């Protein structure tokens, strides 16, 4: 695939947790390939992501939550939906959820015809006693158009060496079959959709410069 794409990667938090680390590493890898990746997450603490990234990072406004896991999950799904209801926030070619919260939000956006489909990485499966959480978990997996089970692909993952290579190759294979929808049924709803050619070259060059800056600052 030789075209530059805008890729939305959605995580559940901005804190240094497994799925969030993976999301940022995946965003870095996609940017090194010249794609325009953006990592999203609800920012409950208002501090932003725990580290810098080559990818754009988008902190989604997080509402106060009630007691209980179900209340937190449902509130964060609603936060994502509120953010992506705005057409200017949906200018992406590929949507990729890293967790059940973001996957449920994308499933709802797909039902509302705001996006055409999404990919999902299943980092783990829980045994929920709460039927609401169990139903949301099932929906987050079954509603995806492409699922990747991390436990089945034999990735090498260590605290200091995170390797998302298998992941982005699979994601690119999925993306190559997707229409450029800019997050809606009609491309005309957003004038900011990416194009090929010079824009991709500029993006790749900018990513290289950003990578050098991050290495220098480290």
C-alpha positions in Angstrom: 0.0 0.0 0.0 1.6 3.3 -1.1 -0.8 5.9 0.2 -0.5 8.0 3.3 -3.4 7.5 5.7 -4.8 9.3 8.8 -5.1 6.6 11.5 -7.0 7.1 14.7 -5.7 4.9 17.6 -7.9 4.9 20.7 -6.8 3.9 24.2 -8.6 4.0 27.5 -6.2 6.1 29.5 -3.2 8.5 29.2 -1.4 6.6 32.0 1.5 4.2 31.5 -0.5 1.0 31.2 0.0 -1.9 28.8 -2.5 -1.0 26.2 -1.6 2.6 26.3 2.1 1.9 25.9 1.2 -0.4 22.9 -1.0 2.3 21.4 1.9 4.9 21.5 4.4 2.4 20.2 2.1 1.5 17.3 1.5 5.2 16.6 5.3 5.7 16.5 5.8 2.8 14.1 3.0 4.1 11.7 4.5 7.6 11.7 7.9 6.2 10.8 6.2 4.7 7.8 5.0 8.1 6.8 1.4 7.8 8.0 -0.4 10.4 10.1 -1.3 8.6 13.3 -3.2 10.1 16.2 -3.4 8.4 19.6 -6.6 9.4 21.6 -7.5 8.8 25.2 -9.7 10.2 27.9 -7.5 12.4 30.1 -9.0 12.1 33.6 -6.1 13.7 35.4 -5.7 16.6 32.9 -1.9 15.8 32.7 -1.8 14.5 29.1 0.0 11.3 28.0 2.7 10.0 30.2 5.3 10.3 27.5 5.9 12.1 24.2 5.2 10.3 20.9 6.0 10.7 17.2 2.2 10.4 16.7 -0.2 13.2 17.4 -1.8 12.8 20.9 -5.4 13.8 21.5 -6.6 14.2 25.1 -10.4 13.6 25.2 -12.3 15.5 27.8 -13.1 13.2 30.7 -16.3 13.6 32.8 -16.5 13.0 36.5 -17.4 9.4 37.2 -19.6 7.6 39.7 -18.8 4.6 41.8 -18.2 1.2 40.3 -16.4 -0.1 37.2 -19.6 -0.1 35.1 -20.2 3.6 35.7 -16.6 4.4 34.8 -16.8 2.4 31.6 -20.1 3.9 30.5 -19.0 7.4 31.3 -15.8 7.0 29.3 -17.7 5.6 26.3 -20.0 8.7 26.5 -16.9 10.9 26.6 -15.6 9.4 23.4 -19.0 9.7 21.7 -19.2 13.3 22.7 -15.8 14.0 21.2 -16.3 12.2 17.9 -19.8 13.6 17.3 -18.1 16.6 15.9 -17.3 16.0 12.2 -13.9 17.7 12.4 -12.8 15.1 14.9 -13.6 12.2 12.6 -11.3 13.0 9.7 -9.6 9.6 9.6 -9.2 6.8 7.1 -8.7 4.0 9.7 -10.1 3.6 13.2 -8.3 1.3 15.7 -9.5 0.6 19.2 -7.2 -0.8 21.9 -9.8 -1.6 24.5 -13.4 -2.2 25.3 -14.2 1.4 26.1 -13.1 2.8 22.8 -14.4 -0.2 20.9 -17.9 0.3 22.2 -17.7 4.0 21.3 -16.6 3.1 17.8 -19.4 0.5 17.5 -21.9 3.1 18.4 -20.4 5.5 15.8 -20.6 2.8 13.2 -24.3 2.1 14.1 -25.0 5.8 13.7 -23.2 5.7 10.3 -20.6 8.2 11.5 -17.8 5.8 10.5 -17.7 2.9 8.1 -15.9 0.4 10.4 -13.0 -0.1 12.8 -10.3 -2.5 13.9 -9.8 -3.8 17.4 -6.8 -5.2 19.3 -7.9 -7.5 22.1 -5.2 -7.2 24.8 -7.1 -9.5 27.3 -10.5 -10.9 28.0 -12.0 -10.5 31.5 -14.6 -12.7 33.4 -17.1 -10.0 34.5 -19.7 -10.9 37.1 -21.6 -7.7 36.2 -23.8 -8.5 33.2 -23.5 -4.9 31.9 -19.8 -5.2 31.7 -19.9 -8.7 30.2 -22.3 -7.4 27.5 -20.1 -4.4 26.7 -17.0 -6.6 26.5 -18.7 -9.0 24.0 -20.0 -6.0 21.9 -16.5 -4.5 21.8 -15.1 -7.7 20.2 -18.0 -8.8 18.0 -18.8 -5.3 16.5 -15.2 -4.8 15.2 -14.6 -5.4 11.5 -11.1 -6.7 12.2 -9.9 -8.3 15.4 -6.3 -9.0 16.5 -5.7 -11.2 19.6 -2.3 -10.2 21.0 -2.0 -13.5 22.9 -2.0 -15.5 19.6 0.6 -13.7 17.5 3.7 -14.3 19.4 4.9 -10.7 19.7 8.2 -10.1 21.6 7.2 -7.6 24.3 9.5 -6.4 27.1 9.4 -3.3 29.3 12.2 -1.6 27.3 11.7 -3.2 23.8 8.1 -3.1 22.5 7.7 -4.5 19.0 4.4 -3.6 17.2 5.7 -4.7 13.8 3.3 -7.6 13.4 0.5 -5.4 14.5 1.0 -2.5 12.0 1.4 -5.0 9.1 -1.9 -6.6 10.0 -3.5 -3.2 10.5 -2.3 -2.0 7.1 -3.7 -5.2 5.5 -7.0 -4.3 7.0 -6.8 -0.6 6.0 -5.9 -1.4 2.4 -9.5 -2.8 2.0 -11.2 0.2 3.5 -12.7 3.1 1.6 -11.5 6.6 2.5 -14.5 7.8 4.4 -13.2 10.5 6.6 -15.3 9.2 9.4 -18.7 9.6 7.6 -20.8 8.3 4.8 -19.6 11.1 2.6 -16.1 12.4 2.1 -17.4 15.9 1.5 -18.1 16.4 5.3 -14.4 17.1 5.9 -12.0 19.0 3.8 -9.1 17.9 5.8 -8.8 14.3 4.5 -5.3 13.2 3.6 -4.0 12.8 0.1 -1.1 11.0 -1.4 2.0 12.2 -3.0 3.7 15.3 -1.6 1.7 15.3 1.6 3.0 11.8 2.5 6.6 12.9 1.7 6.2 16.0 3.9 4.7 13.9 6.7 7.6 11.3 6.6 10.2 14.1 6.6 8.4 15.8 9.6 8.3 12.5 11.4 12.1 12.0 10.9 12.8 15.5 12.3 10.5 14.8 15.3 12.2 11.5 16.0 15.6 13.3 16.1 14.2 15.9 18.5 12.8 13.2 20.8 16.1 11.3 20.8 18.1 14.5 21.5 15.8 15.4 24.4 16.0 11.9 25.9 
